Amino acid sequence: MSKKTGIDAYSRRAFLRSAATVGAAAFAAPALAQSAIDELINAPRRGNWDDQFDANASRSAAAIVSTNPILGPGAVANVQQAIYDYQTIVANGGWPQVNPQQKLQIGVIDPSVQALRQRLMVSGDLPRTAGLSGSFDSYVDGAVKRFQARHGLPQDGVIGEFTLKALNVPAETRLAQLNTNLVRIQAMSGDLGYRYVMVNIPAAYIEAVENNRVALRNTAIVGSISRQSPVLNSKIYEVILNPYWTAPRSIIQKDIMPLMRKDPTYLSRNNIRLIDGQGNEVSPDTIDWNAEKAPNLMFRQDPGKINAMSSTKINFHNEHAVYMHDTPQQGLFNKLMRFESSGCVRVQNVRDLSTWLLKDTPGWDRQQMEHVIQSRVNTPIRLTEEVPVYFVYITAWSAKDRVVQFRDDIYQRDGATELALQTTTGIERSAGSVEDDILPQ
């Protein structure tokens, strides 16, 4: 840091301290509550959180996005710093609970907004200069969106069900969550490779990392609570364009057999062929669909738009028979709770990830890949150099800018029921007999 930059930072902090003094005079009623918060905010361990805040809602939320990967050389130190900061928060009494009597959003005036402001100040999402009024103004709106971004929630600025529950997780629980995840991150602190792919299961997103920087992030759909995606380390060796989809035995028995009894055209409508052990196609008309057991045949869906894996399948070595793939149901990526598969991972904008994976494989630029996809011809592509892939379960982490992120403990592995917010509300869609993908209709 240059001398001038240091002076500027010091001047800014001095200005904020002066403004806080003026604010305290303006809000005499909550002076005692404010003094307790000021004690924490002015603690020397606090660092430069105030300098990171921007009242503009979109910018404050966007500031959460970083090119720093969850894993990597600085990951352990970043989480240790977060633990240090949260120890300070806990030592100073944590943060208040927010118990609104109405939906809190911009324009609302309600006494509970004061507690909301205190809560957001303590976690570094709202600057203390915003004061402790009961008005939900643009400062609070920006701070709520920043908080939502840090917790993987829709950034709408509204205190809805999940935002409220996340706000009211005690600071002690968040500290314990950080300690739990420190162990997980330490286990991944070795050499991960110059290029690698990381799937963070509870965050339901993917990072493609190159030279310790995030080159690409993709939203994902991961395993349901009843059919969890496994934690694994492997290497991606193949991208298949226009893949076949082979129906698992359980789907054949529990789903396809009953569907064929109701609609004998089901297989032909969905381009699913029956293949015997010698590779010969078998006519559906020769099968007794009322039989107790399904025929000992392969049920294989042809490539195409309605294929359950759509345009792409990404293979890597593993004992769980899981893989990453495209999906024709793109609307699922817009959901908050993206825990819908049977272990495999669906990837939004999978062609971007495939292009990145194949960039060192001669003859496979984006244009050629799109051309092959349009042809609907099944095309396996072997990577010139295999790319490491890591499926991890990390619910709390921090980037080097000391922005701490938390996610729901969807598989209930962190030891605190307050962290399994989506699970405890019973919102998870039952996986039923659905395997890796939604069965074609």
C-alpha positions in Angstrom: 0.0 0.0 0.0 1.4 3.4 -0.9 1.7 6.1 1.7 -1.0 8.2 0.0 -3.4 5.2 -0.1 -2.8 4.6 3.6 -3.5 8.2 4.4 -6.7 8.1 2.3 -7.9 5.0 4.1 -7.1 6.5 7.5 -9.0 9.7 6.5 -12.0 7.8 5.4 -12.1 5.9 8.7 -11.6 9.1 10.6 -14.5 10.6 8.7 -16.7 7.6 9.5 -15.9 7.9 13.2 -16.8 11.6 13.2 -20.0 10.9 11.3 -20.9 8.3 13.8 -20.6 10.8 16.6 -23.0 13.2 14.8 -25.4 10.3 14.2 -25.4 9.4 17.9 -26.5 12.9 18.8 -29.3 12.7 16.3 -30.6 9.4 17.7 -30.5 10.0 21.4 -33.1 7.4 22.3 -31.1 4.4 21.2 -27.8 5.8 22.5 -27.1 2.8 24.8 -27.7 0.2 22.1 -25.6 2.2 19.7 -22.7 2.4 22.1 -22.5 -1.4 22.4 -22.5 -1.7 18.6 -19.9 1.1 18.3 -17.6 -0.8 20.7 -17.7 -3.8 18.4 -17.4 -1.8 15.2 -14.5 0.2 16.5 -12.6 -2.9 17.7 -9.1 -3.1 16.2 -9.7 -6.6 14.9 -12.5 -5.4 12.7 -10.4 -4.6 9.7 -11.7 -2.7 6.7 -15.3 -4.0 6.5 -16.7 -0.4 6.6 -14.5 0.5 3.6 -16.0 -2.3 1.6 -19.6 -1.1 1.9 -21.4 0.7 -0.9 -24.9 1.9 -0.3 -25.8 1.3 -3.9 -27.7 -2.0 -3.7 -26.6 -3.5 -7.0 -22.9 -2.6 -6.4 -22.9 -3.8 -2.8 -24.3 -7.2 -3.8 -22.0 -7.4 -6.8 -19.0 -6.8 -4.5 -19.6 -10.2 -3.0 -18.5 -11.8 -6.3 -14.8 -12.5 -6.4 -12.3 -14.2 -8.7 -10.8 -15.8 -5.6 -11.7 -19.6 -5.5 -13.1 -21.3 -2.4 -10.1 -23.6 -2.4 -6.5 -22.6 -3.1 -3.4 -21.3 -1.5 -5.1 -18.6 0.6 -8.3 -20.4 1.5 -7.2 -21.6 5.0 -5.8 -18.2 6.0 -9.0 -16.5 4.8 -11.2 -18.8 6.9 -8.9 -18.4 9.9 -9.3 -14.6 9.6 -13.1 -15.0 9.4 -13.0 -17.1 12.6 -10.9 -14.4 14.3 -13.5 -11.8 13.2 -16.4 -13.9 14.4 -14.8 -14.6 17.7 -14.7 -10.8 18.2 -18.4 -10.6 17.3 -19.3 -13.4 19.7 -17.1 -11.9 22.5 -19.1 -8.7 22.1 -22.5 -10.3 22.5 -23.3 -11.4 19.0 -26.1 -9.7 17.1 -29.8 -9.1 18.0 -32.7 -11.3 16.7 -35.0 -9.7 14.2 -38.7 -10.3 14.8 -40.8 -8.2 12.4 -44.6 -7.9 12.7 -44.8 -7.2 8.9 -42.8 -7.9 5.8 -39.8 -5.7 5.8 -38.7 -4.1 2.6 -37.8 -0.7 1.3 -40.3 2.1 2.3 -41.5 0.3 5.4 -41.3 2.1 8.8 -41.4 -0.4 11.7 -39.7 -0.6 15.1 -38.1 -4.0 14.1 -36.0 -2.2 11.5 -33.8 -0.8 14.3 -32.9 -4.4 15.3 -32.4 -5.2 11.6 -30.0 -2.3 11.3 -28.1 -3.4 14.4 -27.9 -7.0 13.0 -26.5 -5.8 9.7 -24.1 -3.4 11.3 -22.6 -6.2 13.5 -22.0 -8.5 10.5 -20.5 -5.7 8.4 -23.3 -5.4 5.9 -24.5 -1.9 7.0 -22.2 1.1 7.9 -22.8 2.5 11.4 -23.3 5.9 9.8 -26.7 4.7 8.6 -28.0 5.1 12.2 -30.7 3.2 14.1 -34.0 4.6 12.8 -37.0 2.5 12.2 -37.1 3.3 8.5 -36.2 0.7 5.8 -34.4 3.1 3.5 -32.0 2.6 0.6 -29.1 2.0 2.9 -30.9 -0.9 4.6 -32.0 -2.2 1.2 -28.4 -2.3 -0.1 -27.3 -4.0 3.2 -30.0 -6.6 3.0 -29.0 -7.4 -0.6 -25.4 -7.7 0.4 -26.4 -10.1 3.2 -28.5 -12.1 0.8 -25.6 -12.3 -1.7 -23.3 -13.6 1.1 -25.9 -16.3 2.0 -26.7 -17.5 -1.5 -30.3 -16.0 -1.3 -32.2 -14.1 -4.0 -31.1 -10.5 -3.8 -34.5 -8.8 -3.7 -33.9 -6.7 -0.5 -37.0 -8.2 1.1 -36.9 -9.9 4.5 -38.7 -13.1 3.4 -38.8 -16.5 5.2 -35.2 -17.7 4.4 -33.6 -14.3 4.7 -35.2 -13.9 8.2 -34.1 -17.4 9.3 -30.5 -16.7 8.0 -30.4 -13.4 9.9 -31.5 -15.1 13.1 -28.9 -17.8 13.1 -26.8 -16.9 16.2 -23.3 -15.6 15.8 -22.1 -18.5 18.0 -23.6 -21.0 15.5 -21.9 -19.2 12.6 -18.6 -19.3 14.4 -19.0 -23.0 14.9 -19.9 -23.4 11.2 -16.7 -21.6 10.2 -14.6 -23.9 12.5 -16.3 -27.0 11.0 -15.5 -25.8 7.5 -12.0 -24.9 8.3 -11.2 -28.6 8.8 -12.8 -29.4 5.4 -10.8 -26.6 3.6 -7.6 -27.7 5.3 -8.1 -31.2 3.9 -8.1 -29.6 0.4 -5.1 -27.3 1.0 -2.7 -29.3 -1.2 -1.8 -28.8 -4.8 -5.1 -28.9 -6.7 -3.6 -28.4 -10.1 -3.1 -25.5 -12.4 -6.6 -26.0 -13.9 -9.4 -27.7 -12.0 -13.2 -27.9 -11.5 -14.8 -27.6 -8.1 -18.4 -28.5 -7.4 -19.5 -27.0 -4.0 -22.5 -29.2 -3.2 -24.4 -27.0 -0.6 -23.8 -23.8 -2.7 -25.0 -25.7 -5.8 -22.5 -24.0 -8.0 -19.3 -24.9 -9.9 -16.0 -23.0 -10.2 -13.6 -23.6 -13.1 -10.3 -22.4 -11.6 -7.1 -21.6 -13.6 -3.9 -20.3 -12.1 -5.6 -19.8 -8.7 -8.3 -17.5 -10.2 -11.9 -18.4 -11.0 -12.2 -18.4 -14.8 -15.9 -19.5 -14.8 -18.8 -20.0 -12.4 -21.8 -22.1 -13.2 -25.0 -22.6 -11.4 -25.7 -26.3 -10.7 -28.4 -28.7 -9.5 -27.0 -31.3 -7.1 -28.2 -34.4 -5.3 -31.4 -34.3 -3.2 -31.3 -34.9 0.5 -32.4 -38.5 0.0 -30.0 -39.0 -2.9 -26.9 -37.0 -2.1 -24.1 -36.0 -4.4 -20.9 -37.6 -3.1 -17.7 -35.9 -1.9 -15.0 -37.0 -4.3 -11.7 -36.2 -6.0 -11.3 -37.3 -9.6 -10.2 -36.3 -13.1 -12.4 -35.3 -16.0 -11.3 -37.3 -19.0 -14.2 -37.0 -21.5 -16.9 -34.6 -22.9 -19.7 -36.3 -24.8 -21.7 -34.1 -27.2 -25.2 -35.4 -27.9 -25.0 -38.2 -25.3 -27.3 -41.2 -25.1 -29.3 -41.5 -21.9 -29.7 -45.0 -20.5 -32.6 -45.4 -18.1 -31.6 -46.9 -14.7 -33.2 -50.1 -13.7 -35.3 -48.5 -11.0 -36.8 -46.1 -13.4 -37.6 -48.8 -15.9 -39.4 -50.9 -13.2 -41.1 -48.1 -11.3 -41.9 -45.6 -14.0 -41.5 -46.8 -17.6 -43.4 -50.1 -17.1 -46.6 -48.3 -15.7 -46.3 -45.6 -18.4 -46.2 -48.1 -21.2 -49.3 -49.8 -19.8 -51.2 -46.5 -20.0 -49.6 -45.2 -23.2 -47.9 -47.7 -25.6 -46.5 -44.8 -27.6 -44.4 -43.5 -24.7 -41.1 -45.0 -25.7 -41.4 -43.9 -29.4 -42.5 -40.4 -28.5 -39.5 -40.0 -26.3 -37.0 -41.6 -28.7 -36.2 -44.4 -26.3 -35.1 -47.6 -27.9 -34.8 -51.1 -26.5 -31.4 -52.8 -27.0 -30.7 -56.5 -26.2 -27.4 -57.9 -25.0 -26.1 -58.3 -28.6 -26.8 -54.7 -29.5 -29.9 -55.4 -31.5 -32.9 -53.2 -31.3 -36.1 -54.8 -29.9 -39.6 -53.7 -30.8 -41.7 -52.5 -27.9 -44.6 -54.4 -29.4 -42.9 -57.7 -28.5 -42.8 -56.9 -24.8 -45.4 -57.8 -22.2 -45.8 -54.5 -20.3 -48.1 -56.1 -17.8 -45.4 -58.5 -16.6 -44.3 -58.2 -13.0 -40.7 -57.6 -13.9 -39.2 -55.4 -16.6 -37.5 -57.0 -19.5 -33.8 -57.5 -19.3 -33.0 -54.9 -22.0 -31.3 -51.5 -22.2 -33.6 -48.6 -22.4 -31.6 -46.0 -24.3 -32.8 -42.5 -25.3 -31.4 -41.1 -28.6 -29.5 -37.7 -28.6 -31.7 -34.7 -29.1 -33.4 -31.7 -27.5 -35.7 -34.0 -25.3 -32.8 -36.2 -24.2 -32.6 -36.2 -20.4 -28.9 -35.0 -20.6 -29.7 -32.6 -23.5 -26.5 -31.5 -25.3 -23.6 -32.6 -23.1 -22.3 -35.2 -20.6 -19.0 -34.7 -18.7 -17.4 -37.9 -17.5 -14.8 -38.4 -14.8 -13.6 -41.6 -13.0 -15.5 -42.4 -9.9 -17.1 -45.4 -8.1 -20.4 -43.6 -7.6 -21.4 -43.6 -11.3 -22.1 -39.9 -11.2 -21.2 -37.3 -13.8 -22.0 -33.7 -14.9 -24.4 -32.9 -17.7 -26.8 -30.5 -19.4 -30.6 -30.6 -19.0 -33.6 -29.7 -21.1 -35.2 -28.3 -18.0 -33.4 -25.0 -17.8 -36.0 -23.4 -15.6 -34.8 -25.5 -12.6 -31.7 -23.3 -12.4 -33.8 -20.3 -11.3 -35.0 -22.1 -8.2 -33.6 -21.2 -4.8 -33.4 -24.9 -3.7 -31.4 -26.7 -6.4 -31.2 -30.1 -4.7 -33.1 -32.1 -7.2 -30.9 -34.9 -8.7 -29.9 -38.4 -7.6 -26.3 -37.5 -7.2 -25.2 -36.3 -10.6 -24.8 -32.6 -11.3 -26.7 -30.6 -13.9 -24.8 -27.6 -15.1 -26.2 -24.3 -16.3 -24.4 -22.9 -19.4 -22.6 -26.2 -19.7 -21.3 -25.3 -23.1 -19.2 -22.6 -21.5 -17.7 -25.2 -19.1 -17.2 -27.6 -22.0 -15.4 -25.0 -24.0 -13.1 -24.3 -21.1 -12.4 -28.0 -20.6 -11.6 -28.5 -24.3 -9.5 -25.5 -24.9 -6.3 -27.5 -24.8 -7.8 -30.3 -27.0 -7.0 -29.5 -30.7 -10.0 -29.1 -33.0 -12.6 -28.3 -30.4 -13.3 -24.6 -30.2 -16.8 -23.3 -29.4 -17.8 -23.1 -33.1 -16.9 -26.7 -33.8 -18.7 -27.8 -30.6 -21.9 -26.0 -31.6 -21.7 -27.4 -35.1 -21.6 -31.0 -33.7 -24.4 -30.4 -31.2 -26.6 -29.2 -34.1 -25.9 -32.4 -35.9 -27.4 -34.5 -33.1 -24.7 -37.1 -33.7 -23.3 -38.8 -30.5 -19.7 -37.6 -30.3 -17.3 -38.6 -27.4 -14.3 -36.3 -27.1 -11.3 -37.4 -25.1 -9.5 -34.5 -23.3 -5.8 -34.1 -24.3 -5.0 -33.6 -20.7 -7.4 -34.7 -17.9 -8.7 -31.9 -15.6 -9.0 -32.5 -11.8 -12.5 -32.3 -10.4 -13.4 -32.0 -6.7 -16.9 -32.4 -5.3 -16.7 -30.7 -1.9 -19.2 -29.9 0.9 -18.3 -26.4 2.2 -21.0 -24.3 3.8 -18.9 -21.4 5.0 -15.8 -19.7 3.5 -14.2 -16.3 3.0 -12.4 -14.6 0.2 -9.2 -12.6 0.7 -11.4 -9.4 1.0 -12.8 -10.8 4.2 -16.3 -11.2 2.9 -17.6 -14.2 4.7 -20.1 -16.5 2.9 -22.5 -19.0 4.4 -24.8 -21.6 2.8 -27.5 -23.9 4.0 -26.4 -27.2 5.5 -28.7 -29.1 3.2 -27.3 -32.5 4.1 -27.3 -31.7 7.8 -23.6 -32.4 8.4 -22.6 -29.3 10.4 -24.2 -30.3 13.6 -26.8 -27.5 14.1 -30.4 -27.7 13.1 -30.5 -23.9 12.6 -28.2 -24.4 9.6 -30.5 -26.8 7.7 -33.0 -24.1 6.9 -34.4 -25.6 3.7 -34.5 -29.1 5.2 -36.4 -28.2 8.4 -39.1 -26.3 6.4 -39.8 -29.5 4.5 -39.6 -27.7 1.1 -37.3 -30.3 -0.5 -39.0 -31.9 -3.5 -39.3 -35.6 -3.0 -36.9 -37.5 -5.3 -39.4 -40.4 -5.5 -38.2 -42.9 -8.1 -36.5 -40.3 -10.2 -32.9 -41.1 -10.9 -30.3 -38.8 -12.3 -32.7 -36.8 -14.4 -36.4 -36.1 -14.7 -38.1 -38.8 -16.6 -39.4 -37.7 -20.0 -43.1 -37.3 -20.2 
